[in-house]
Amino acid sequence: MTRSNYLPEFESDLYPQKVVAFRLHGLEKENETPLHQHRKGQLVMPLSGFVTCNIAEAIWMVPVNCAVWIPSQVPHSNRISPDADTCMLFIDQDVIGMPDKSCTLSISPLLRELIVRLSVDETNYKLDGRTARLADVLVDELIEMPTEKFDFPIPSESRLNQIAHRLVANPADRNTVGKWAKEFAMSERTLARLVKQEVGMTFCHWRGQLHIVVALQKLSSGESVQRVAEYLGYESVSAFITFFRKTLGRPPKKYMKER
């Protein structure tokens, strides 16, 4: 099922099929679904452009050749860029082998084509027909896909929640842990310990995770490495490339080309 120019309310739970999908493209402006949940789990896979998902106190970036998995009954919203061509896949909660927590999955070329094909087939397909068999193969492939880590955790703890949203609003912010701690009337050591406790990483790695999310988002939209480096507040393009390569193993252009 192909939709364009708006975000439809797709009632996936009304279908008895264990896997249903639709394809969304041609949006004239950025769109965002309201916070919602459903019985079927959801896989969000962009073919071009980017999608940002807000799930369970984290912002999840969905670059091309990856997809975000959202388990059954997990509240979420999806923000889709105007240039995005996106497949939305819904899988029954009783399907065995799917992750029980939200995650980013790599998507193989075969799986990508299976999802695309299902998204353009009749949604209300026969349960014993060709499309049903295609859906079975799709699920078998999907449960074998490795996970990636493209999310920025937003803690519920009030002080860290404020810091997180301010960093999202201004990713180029270079305030040190000490400056943030002073603003929120705590010691640097206390803030560092709190970040580690709430998000499972150091403050530096936490902010770096946001930079990776934003960088992938902008690079997926065709922005230059120089523009991304400037937007994130790096002193030079080479400093940004060094950070990117250290985090993802390859420089930005090579990484995006291989993706």
N, C-alpha and C positions, 0 to 999 in steps of 0.2 A: 504494500500500500504506500503510495507516494503522496506526500502533502507538500504544499509550498506557501510562502508568504505569511504564515501565521503558525503559532504553536497550538496544535489541536489537543483537545482533551481525549486521549485515547484510553478507553476503558478496557485495559488488558484482562482484568479479572472476569469479564463477561464471556470470554472465550474458553471453551472446554479444552482446546488444544494445549498441549504442555509447553509449546514454544510458538510465540507469535512475534511479528516484527512490523515496523513501518520505517520508511525513509523520509527524511525531512530536509528540504533544501529550498533555495530561492528566497530566503528571508531578506526583506529590504532594510531591516534594522536589527540591532541586538535585541534578543528576546529572552525572558526568564520565566520559567514556570514557578508558580507559588509552591511553598513547602507542602509536600504531600507524601503519601505512602500507599502501597498496594500489596495484595497477597503474593502476586508473582514477583520474583526478583527481576531486576532490570540491568541490562548491559547497554552502556552508552558508547558508541563507536563512531568517531568522526572520520569521514573519508577525505575531507579537506577542511581548512579553517580550524577552529578549536571550540571545545566545550569546557566550561568550568562547572563542577558540581560541588554543592555545599551539602556535606553528608556528615552526620554524627560529629559535630564540632571540629571539622576539618574541611579545608578547601582542596578539592582534588582536580588536578589538571589532566585533561585528556588529549594528548598529542596524537597526531596521525600514526597509524599502525599500533595503537594501544586502545584499550577500552577500560572504562571503569565499571566494576561490578558492584551493584547495590542489592544486598540481600532482601528477602521478604520482610515487609512491614518496617523497614528503616526509613524514617523521614528524610526527605532530600528535596533539593531544587536544582534545576539545570539552567545555566546561562549559555546561550548559543550565539556565536558571532554571526554577523550578517552574511559572511561568505562561506559559512559552514555547510557541508553536505554530510548529514549525520544519519546513522542507522540506530534505531532504538529496538532492542531485543528484550522480550519478556519471557521468563522461564518459570514454570510452575515450581512452587516451593518444595514439592515432593521429589523433584529430580535429585538423585543421589550424586554426590561428587563435587557440587559447586561450593565455593568458599562460603563459610558461615560469617565472614566479616567483610566489610567493604575493602576493596583493593583495586589496584590497576593491573591489568593483564596485558602481556604482549599478545599480538594477534598475527598469526601466520598468514601468508598469502592465500592458502587454501581456505582457512577459516573465514577470512575476509570475504572471499567470493561466495561462500556458503551463506553468510549473513546477508550480503547484498541480494542474492537470489531469493532468499526467504522474504526479504523486505518488499519485493515487488510481486511475489506470488499472492494469490487470494488468501486473505487472512483466515477466513472461515473454511479452511481446507478439510477434506475428508480425513478422518483419523486413521484410515487404512490405505491411503493413497500415496502417490509419489512424493508429494510435499512432506507428508508425515515421515517418510523414510529419510528424506533430506534432513529434516529436523533432528532425527536420531543421530545421523552422522555428525551434524553440527555440534550437538551436545557432547558426543564422544571426543571431538577435537577440542572443544572449549575447556573441558575439565583437565586437559593435559597442558594448557598454556601456563608459562611461568609468570610470576608476579613482578611488577616494577614498583618503585616508590616515588610517586609524583603527587604528594599531598603536603599541605601546610597545616599542621594541627593548630586549632584554636581552642585553648583550654577554657573550661567553665569558670575557673578561679578568676575572680573579678579583676584583679590587677593585671594578670597575664592576658586576660581577655581584652582589656583596653590596649595593652601594648600590641597584641596581635593585630587588632583592627587598625591601629595607627600605622603599623608596618605595612599592612595591605594597602592602605590609602597612600602611603609614601614609601615604596620599597627602597628608595635611595637613602632613607634615614640611616645615619651612621653613628647614632648615639651609642656610647659604650654601656656595658652592664652597669658600671658605676653611676653614670648619668641617669639611667632609667631607675636604678635603685634609690638614688637621692630624690627623684621626683615622686616616688611612691613611699617615701619615708621608711626605707629599710636598708640594711647593709648590703653591700655588693655580694657578700658570701650568701646571705639569705636569699637574695633574688636568684643567684646562680643555682642554689640548691632547689629552689622552688620550680624553676624551669626544668631542671633534670627530673624532678619528681613528677611533674605534670605531663611533660611531652617526651621524656625518655632520651633527651639529648642535651648537649650544651647550648647556651644561648647563641653562640656563633654558628653552630650547625643548624639550629632552628631558623635563624634568619637566612642562612645559606639555602635552606630548603625552600623558603619563599622565593629566593632569587632564581632557583632552578625552575620552579613552577612558572614564574612570570617570564623567564627567558624562553622556555619552551612555548609558552602561549604566544609570545610576540614573534619568535622565529617561525612558528607554524603559520603565522599570518603574513609572512614574507618580509618582515622588517629586517634591516641589515644588522650585522653583528655590532657595528659601531653605534647604531641607534639604541640597541638594547643595552650596551655597556653604559652609554650616557644616561639612559633612563634609570638604570639601577645604581647610578652614582659611583661607578668605578673611575679611578683616576686616569686609566688608559684602557684602550681596547685589549692590549696584551695582558693586563691584569685580569680582565674579565675572562679572556680565553684560558688563562692559566687556571682560574677558579673552575671554569666549566669542565676543562679536561681532567682536573684532579677529581671532580665529583662524578662525572659520567664516563671517564676513560678516553674520550675523544674530543677534539676541538669542535666548536659549534657547527661549522659548515659540514664537516665530515660526518658528525653525528646525525644532523638533519638529512643529509643525503642518503645515509645508510638506513634511516628510519623510513 
